[in-house]
């Protein structure tokens, strides 16, 4: 059993301390508009790091019967980095019912993560235990705590047509 303490003031994992959204749109003509937006957030602690203290090189101190005090190593930093992404949109009204649009999310194709989970990783190269062809280590005492992340969306481009019924 993990024995760690969560104190008043510890940050809830998965929630950034700071987040910021900014948008700007411009009417170039009565039929053509375009805009830019930015989405930014600070780092977030990973799920599994509820006390906000997991650091690479530490252990969970679960130990085992043969080697008291030995725990599973933390190899993940326990949090994901902050990020900022920029988006673009444009709209051209052909007539009162039809408009064409273009949308580009993550213009600069920034690699970022939106979530993290500090979890046990059985695919380790530890010095003990048998492994199968996938790299799975059957010796659970060699497993480590690793940071698994949810990647942010890469650049995406959409073109389309909107039709307003009954306008």
C-alpha positions as CSV (number, residue, x, y, z in Angstrom):
1,X,0.0,0.0,0.0
2,X,1.3,3.5,-0.8
3,X,1.6,5.7,2.2
4,X,1.7,9.3,1.3
5,X,-0.1,12.3,2.7
6,X,-2.2,14.8,0.8
7,X,-2.3,18.2,2.5
8,X,-4.5,21.3,2.3
9,X,-3.2,23.4,-0.6
10,X,-2.0,20.4,-2.7
11,X,-3.1,21.0,-6.3
12,X,-5.6,18.5,-7.7
13,X,-4.0,16.5,-10.6
14,X,-5.3,17.3,-14.1
15,X,-6.2,20.9,-13.3
16,X,-3.9,23.7,-14.5
17,X,-3.3,26.5,-12.0
18,X,-3.5,29.0,-14.9
19,X,-5.3,28.8,-18.2
20,X,-5.8,31.5,-20.7
21,X,-7.9,31.9,-23.9
22,X,-7.7,34.8,-26.2
23,X,-9.6,35.4,-29.5
24,X,-9.6,38.1,-32.1
25,X,-11.9,38.4,-35.2
26,X,-11.9,41.0,-37.9
27,X,-14.5,41.8,-40.5
28,X,-12.4,42.6,-43.6
29,X,-15.5,43.2,-45.7
30,X,-19.2,42.7,-45.1
31,X,-18.8,39.2,-46.6
32,X,-15.3,38.2,-45.4
33,X,-14.1,37.7,-41.8
34,X,-11.0,36.0,-40.3
35,X,-9.7,35.5,-36.8
36,X,-6.9,34.1,-34.6
37,X,-7.1,32.5,-31.2
38,X,-4.7,31.3,-28.6
39,X,-5.2,28.6,-25.9
40,X,-2.6,28.4,-23.1
41,X,-2.3,26.6,-19.8
42,X,0.4,26.1,-17.1
43,X,1.7,22.6,-16.2
44,X,-0.6,20.1,-14.5
45,X,0.2,17.4,-12.0
46,X,-0.4,13.9,-13.3
47,X,-3.1,11.7,-11.9
48,X,-1.3,9.5,-9.4
49,X,0.7,12.4,-8.1
50,X,-2.0,13.6,-5.7
51,X,0.5,14.9,-3.1
52,X,2.4,16.8,-5.8
53,X,5.7,15.4,-4.7
54,X,6.6,12.7,-7.2
55,X,10.1,13.3,-8.7
56,X,12.3,11.3,-11.0
57,X,14.6,9.1,-9.0
58,X,12.3,8.7,-6.0
59,X,10.4,5.5,-5.1
60,X,7.0,4.6,-3.8
61,X,8.6,2.7,-0.9
62,X,6.3,-0.4,-1.3
63,X,9.3,-2.7,-0.8
64,X,9.2,-6.5,-0.9
65,X,9.9,-9.3,1.5
66,X,13.4,-10.0,0.1
67,X,14.7,-6.4,0.0
68,X,12.9,-4.2,2.7
69,X,12.5,-0.6,1.8
70,X,13.0,-1.1,-1.9
71,X,10.2,0.5,-3.9
72,X,9.2,1.0,-7.5
73,X,11.2,3.8,-9.0
74,X,9.7,7.0,-10.4
75,X,11.0,7.8,-13.8
76,X,8.4,10.3,-14.8
77,X,8.4,13.8,-13.6
78,X,4.9,13.6,-12.2
79,X,3.5,16.5,-14.2
80,X,3.0,17.6,-17.8
81,X,4.4,20.9,-19.2
82,X,2.4,24.0,-20.0
83,X,1.7,24.9,-23.5
84,X,0.2,27.6,-25.9
85,X,-1.3,26.8,-29.3
86,X,-2.6,29.2,-31.9
87,X,-5.6,28.7,-34.2
88,X,-6.9,30.5,-37.4
89,X,-10.4,30.8,-38.9
90,X,-11.9,32.5,-41.9
91,X,-15.4,32.8,-43.3
92,X,-16.6,34.1,-46.7
93,X,-20.4,34.7,-47.1
94,X,-21.3,33.9,-50.8
95,X,-25.0,34.9,-50.3
96,X,-27.5,35.2,-47.4
97,X,-27.7,31.3,-47.1
98,X,-24.3,30.0,-48.1
99,X,-20.8,30.6,-46.6
100,X,-17.4,29.0,-47.1
101,X,-15.1,28.5,-44.2
102,X,-11.5,27.5,-43.4
103,X,-10.2,26.5,-40.0
104,X,-6.7,25.7,-38.9
105,X,-6.1,24.4,-35.3
106,X,-2.6,24.4,-33.9
107,X,-1.1,26.5,-36.7
108,X,2.5,25.8,-35.7
109,X,2.0,22.1,-35.2
110,X,3.2,22.4,-31.6
111,X,3.6,19.1,-29.7
112,X,2.0,19.3,-26.3
113,X,0.2,17.1,-23.8
114,X,-3.2,17.7,-22.2
115,X,-3.1,15.1,-19.4
116,X,-0.9,12.7,-17.6
117,X,-1.1,9.6,-15.5
118,X,1.7,8.4,-13.2
119,X,1.3,4.7,-13.5
120,X,3.2,1.4,-13.2
121,X,5.1,0.4,-16.3
122,X,5.8,-3.3,-16.7
123,X,7.8,-2.9,-19.9
124,X,11.1,-2.2,-18.2
125,X,14.6,-3.4,-18.8
126,X,15.3,-4.2,-15.2
127,X,18.1,-6.5,-14.2
128,X,15.9,-9.3,-12.8
129,X,13.0,-11.3,-14.2
130,X,12.1,-12.9,-17.5
131,X,10.8,-10.9,-20.4
132,X,8.7,-11.9,-23.4
133,X,9.1,-10.7,-27.0
134,X,7.0,-7.6,-26.3
135,X,9.3,-6.5,-23.5
136,X,6.9,-7.3,-20.7
137,X,9.0,-7.9,-17.5
138,X,7.4,-10.7,-15.4
139,X,9.3,-9.5,-12.3
140,X,6.9,-6.9,-10.9
141,X,9.7,-5.6,-8.5
142,X,11.5,-4.2,-11.6
143,X,8.5,-2.3,-12.8
144,X,8.7,1.5,-12.6
145,X,6.3,4.4,-12.2
146,X,6.3,6.2,-15.6
147,X,4.5,9.2,-16.9
148,X,1.9,8.3,-19.5
149,X,0.5,11.3,-21.4
150,X,-2.5,12.2,-23.5
151,X,-1.0,14.0,-26.5
152,X,-2.6,17.2,-27.7
153,X,-4.1,17.4,-31.2
154,X,-1.7,18.0,-34.1
155,X,-2.3,20.6,-36.7
156,X,-5.7,20.1,-38.4
157,X,-7.2,21.9,-41.4
158,X,-10.8,22.0,-42.3
159,X,-12.6,23.5,-45.3
160,X,-16.3,23.5,-45.6
161,X,-19.6,25.0,-46.7
162,X,-22.4,26.2,-44.4
163,X,-25.9,26.4,-45.6
164,X,-28.5,28.3,-43.4
165,X,-32.1,27.0,-44.0
166,X,-34.9,29.5,-44.0
167,X,-32.8,32.6,-44.0
